[in-house]
């Protein structure tokens, strides 16, 4: 019988006959508690697996440079996680050079950085965005639809640190136009530059 098989497999006497009826032994009662926990854990694991398959549960770790992690990612991730209440998200903000180093640790599902196009990785998607010039509303250049380095010749300029790829691109653009780049402040974050 099934009872005899279970007793043989566990090495426990699970039932005794009293008055023609089977009664559980104290060992059977303890075994039942543990077996119920194991079955509940199995059912829970199955439920979690279904949630992971459907994308409602899981972990998403992202390393990104500050402008993306402070401004864009929170908006995107709040929409992405709206119907995924069990999704756990981790975002780390570092400069692009550090994000490139972190990619090799394979601790992140997604990394967003300004990279050279020949960066060795298993999968990379390249995206671009327009560079914007932030000015006070009353500044004479604010009425222009497009601003060139010639327009900014000698104008006080706030930029990112010298090591940042944007800094290098701006320096090249001013040089190509023969315009004087009047850098009065350097900062690590775009948001700081905008406030300045």
Secondary structure, 3 states (H helix, E strand, C coil): CHHHHHHHHHCCCCEEEECCEEEECHHHHHHHHHHHHHHHHHHHHHHHHHHHHHCCEEEEEEEECHHHHHHHHHHHHHHHHCCCCEEEEEEEECCHHHHHHHHCCCCCCEEECCCCCCCCCCCCCCCCCCCCCCCCCCCHHHHCCCCCCCCCCCCEEEEECCCCHHHHHHHHHHHHHCCCCEEEEEECCHHHHHHC
